[in-house]
Amino acid sequence: MQVYFDNAATTKPSRAAIEAYAKALCEDFANPSSLHEPGQKAKEKLEEARAVFAAAIGAKANEIYFTSGGSESDNQAIISAARAGKRKGKNKIISTAIEHHAVLHTLNKLKQDGFEIVLLPVSSTGLVTAEQVAAAIDERTCLVAVMYANNEIGTVLPIAEIGAVCRARGVPLFTDAVQAVGHEKIDVQAQNIDYLSLSAHKFHGPKGVGALYVRKGMPLSSLIEGGAQERGRRAGTENLPGIISAAVAIEEATKNLEQNRARVLPLRDRLIAGLSEIPHSVLNGEKEKRLFSNVHFCFEGIEGESLLLMLSDQGIAASSGSACTSGSLDPSHVLLAIGRPHEIAHGSLRLTLDETATAEQVDYVIDKVKEIVGYLRNMSPVWRDLKEGKREFIIK
Ligand SMILES: *Cc1c(COP(=O)(O)O)cnc(C)c1O
């Protein structure tokens, strides 16, 4: 059986998104900046796509800027707010310990440039409260950056509550919503969000296409200089086929959100229940405030990498956490932030479903994970010590 349960790393483009892409490559190849008729038609398609993106998150079309993906949007939002803050003598940014590296590494660079970066600690399930944010804000704060939903453990953060605090205190809120689009109902107005990033390949669109929502009137500086595309905020000829395809994908994802949730949620819970039967295992992240597609476990006494490779041999595509940390030996910063010790953080497994998942696939994955975890433990000297009582189990 072939199972692709790594949808938080990337999704398979939908049939409609692929068809829109191919059609646009053929028909809408002209440069939207050209004055001739094909160019103007391309420009119209670009603006239609912008309106679709805006509608998906409750924004206005002129608040959407197309980028190359989530990472670029994250960089641009944070750097824009930081530059604007600096002009007003504000140099403090509040964020969380569990952000994506596109956020954390950008913040690290700003720290080297003299910004004060406060990373709020998270609860054992990956939550940050609006009260924590409120307590950290002071007159030097130029930005609050809190992700909408965590890409590793699937916890959904209280963005509306944090948005209300930020609005009341006059501090802009940026949220990395890359994992939330198509999973959570987003309304930038109601939730008081000032900057929001998203990425098409996380909701069955093409790779290399993202968007940054910027509330009207909020500062936005460009990271790429050149032509006047995107109202002078992002130079470079637009990736029109990608953008048109992504618009189809975001429309599908938001239109089908509740239907997809109703389909996937019971499968997610079936998978969680099955894997919970493995002794000395623990679910990471929130039980309730959790993306409907995300399952994330730690198993004591195994190496996550070995588990992944053996699952791959059985036709199962999974992940140990974020694609960005695999290949390095450092345990996930998210697992460390929720308090998992190093040796436990190393034994992690993330399974992220989409609406094509079936109960047969879920049962197959449960069987294979049980079998392989048992096999790896039997070979492990650490497991022998644990069994013989020479070491204490960390996960009871
Ligand atoms: C995937 C992801 C990103 C990066 O998006 P790209 O389009 O791959 O650059 C950023 N943040 C989160 C939470 C993600 O899951």
The ligand as an SDF file (V2000), in Angstrom:
LIG
                    3D

 15 15  0  0  0  0  0  0  0  0999 V2000
    6.1090   25.2510    5.0260 C   0  0  0  0  0  0  0  0  0  0  0  0
    6.1040   26.3630    6.0150 C   0  0  0  0  0  0  0  0  0  0  0  0
    6.7820   27.5710    5.7680 C   0  0  0  0  0  0  0  0  0  0  0  0
    7.6340   27.7810    4.5530 C   0  0  0  0  0  0  0  0  0  0  0  0
    6.8660   27.9010    3.3760 O   0  0  0  0  0  0  0  0  0  0  0  0
    7.5930   27.7170    1.9700 P   0  0  0  0  0  0  0  0  0  0  0  0
    6.5440   28.0800    0.9720 O   0  0  0  0  0  0  0  0  0  0  0  0
    8.0130   26.2940    1.8790 O   0  0  0  0  0  0  0  0  0  0  0  0
    8.7380   28.6670    1.9480 O   0  0  0  0  0  0  0  0  0  0  0  0
    6.6940   28.5730    6.7120 C   0  0  0  0  0  0  0  0  0  0  0  0
    5.9800   28.4090    7.8290 N   0  0  0  0  0  0  0  0  0  0  0  0
    5.3070   27.2810    8.1160 C   0  0  0  0  0  0  0  0  0  0  0  0
    4.5160   27.1730    9.3660 C   0  0  0  0  0  0  0  0  0  0  0  0
    5.3560   26.2150    7.2100 C   0  0  0  0  0  0  0  0  0  0  0  0
    4.7020   25.0940    7.4950 O   0  0  0  0  0  0  0  0  0  0  0  0
  1  2  1  0
  2  3  1  0
  2 14  2  0
  3  4  1  0
  3 10  2  0
  4  5  1  0
  5  6  1  0
  6  7  2  0
  6  8  1  0
  6  9  1  0
 10 11  1  0
 11 12  2  0
 12 13  1  0
 12 14  1  0
 14 15  1  0
M  END
$$$$
